[in-house]
Amino acid sequence: MKKIKINDKDYEVIENYKDGLDTEALTEYLTDYFNNYDYIFGDWAYGKLRLKGFCDKQNKLRNNINDYESIKDYIKNYCAYDCRYFIIKRIELTK
């Protein structure tokens, strides 16, 4: 798996559908709001990057809206058909 660093945080690229991952745009839009999420999903709509955070089942912040297990339903129901998108997973560094 490919690894990337965005805003001093490490991520693993899970999926990069239709080359949707633009690290320059992601660096601009990814804020500390997403620090508590295990996964970041990004899709392109009308030339704009949209981001959404998702959680693993171990994450105490997980709920029905941000459960990673439902990401395929989210793509199907909330994204333009066959749009470019990516999924990255935050990598926790062990000390």
LOPADREN-118073 format. One record per residue (C-alpha): residue number from 1; x, y, z; residue in one letter. Coordinates in Angstrom, 3 decimals. Layout:
REM residues N
[NUM [X Y Z] 'a']
...
END
This chain:
REM residues 95
[1 [0.000 0.000 0.000] 'm']
[2 [1.114 3.524 -0.758] 'k']
[3 [1.766 5.860 2.162] 'k']
[4 [1.505 9.642 2.113] 'i']
[5 [2.164 12.464 4.565] 'k']
[6 [-0.329 15.321 4.766] 'i']
[7 [0.059 18.168 7.262] 'n']
[8 [2.655 16.178 9.268] 'd']
[9 [0.349 13.132 9.613] 'k']
[10 [0.889 9.746 7.979] 'd']
[11 [-1.816 8.019 5.947] 'y']
[12 [-2.135 4.797 3.995] 'e']
[13 [-3.935 4.993 0.658] 'v']
[14 [-6.730 2.392 0.766] 'i']
[15 [-8.351 3.249 -2.554] 'e']
[16 [-7.643 5.788 -5.294] 'n']
[17 [-10.530 5.395 -7.718] 'y']
[18 [-9.989 7.112 -11.078] 'k']
[19 [-6.897 8.820 -9.650] 'd']
[20 [-9.055 10.898 -7.299] 'g']
[21 [-6.276 11.544 -4.776] 'l']
[22 [-4.817 15.011 -5.291] 'd']
[23 [-2.376 15.544 -2.423] 't']
[24 [-2.061 19.264 -3.115] 'e']
[25 [-5.830 19.819 -2.810] 'a']
[26 [-6.022 17.473 0.167] 'l']
[27 [-3.293 19.400 1.986] 't']
[28 [-5.300 22.574 1.486] 'e']
[29 [-8.640 21.181 2.719] 'y']
[30 [-7.631 18.684 5.414] 'l']
[31 [-7.933 20.447 8.781] 't']
[32 [-7.586 19.304 12.378] 'd']
[33 [-11.350 18.637 12.333] 'y']
[34 [-10.492 15.264 10.787] 'f']
[35 [-7.921 14.260 13.449] 'n']
[36 [-10.393 12.035 15.334] 'n']
[37 [-11.375 10.018 12.269] 'y']
[38 [-9.634 6.792 11.273] 'd']
[39 [-10.440 7.168 7.567] 'y']
[40 [-10.811 10.178 5.297] 'i']
[41 [-12.956 9.843 2.201] 'f']
[42 [-12.665 12.432 -0.554] 'g']
[43 [-14.697 12.763 -3.722] 'd']
[44 [-14.869 15.306 -6.509] 'w']
[45 [-18.108 17.100 -7.340] 'a']
[46 [-18.268 20.000 -9.797] 'y']
[47 [-14.495 20.376 -9.630] 'g']
[48 [-14.464 20.690 -5.817] 'k']
[49 [-13.003 18.265 -3.310] 'l']
[50 [-15.460 17.088 -0.639] 'r']
[51 [-14.151 15.343 2.478] 'l']
[52 [-15.870 13.094 5.023] 'k']
[53 [-14.437 11.286 8.030] 'g']
[54 [-15.208 7.688 8.970] 'f']
[55 [-14.435 5.650 12.103] 'c']
[56 [-13.404 2.067 12.821] 'd']
[57 [-15.674 0.097 15.139] 'k']
[58 [-13.160 0.545 18.000] 'q']
[59 [-13.398 4.357 17.796] 'n']
[60 [-15.642 5.722 20.556] 'k']
[61 [-16.838 8.473 18.184] 'l']
[62 [-18.275 5.947 15.696] 'r']
[63 [-21.990 6.207 14.963] 'n']
[64 [-24.309 5.282 12.095] 'n']
[65 [-23.312 8.348 10.056] 'i']
[66 [-19.532 7.832 10.187] 'n']
[67 [-19.183 4.039 10.461] 'd']
[68 [-16.496 2.879 8.007] 'y']
[69 [-18.478 -0.311 7.379] 'e']
[70 [-21.088 1.827 5.575] 's']
[71 [-18.693 3.688 3.270] 'i']
[72 [-19.845 1.833 0.128] 'k']
[73 [-23.448 2.872 0.890] 'd']
[74 [-22.250 6.462 1.342] 'y']
[75 [-20.523 6.381 -2.062] 'i']
[76 [-23.620 4.935 -3.717] 'k']
[77 [-26.095 7.339 -2.089] 'n']
[78 [-24.204 10.624 -1.715] 'y']
[79 [-21.659 10.781 -4.526] 'c']
[80 [-22.084 11.432 -8.215] 'a']
[81 [-22.191 8.236 -10.245] 'y']
[82 [-18.703 6.976 -11.114] 'd']
[83 [-16.993 10.052 -9.652] 'c']
[84 [-13.318 10.227 -8.769] 'r']
[85 [-12.673 9.464 -5.120] 'y']
[86 [-10.126 8.211 -2.605] 'f']
[87 [-9.984 6.633 0.834] 'i']
[88 [-7.007 7.101 3.144] 'i']
[89 [-6.424 5.644 6.603] 'k']
[90 [-4.592 7.499 9.344] 'r']
[91 [-1.517 5.639 10.549] 'i']
[92 [-0.836 5.817 14.256] 'e']
[93 [2.848 5.778 14.986] 'l']
[94 [3.765 3.562 17.908] 't']
[95 [6.431 4.775 20.272] 'k']
END
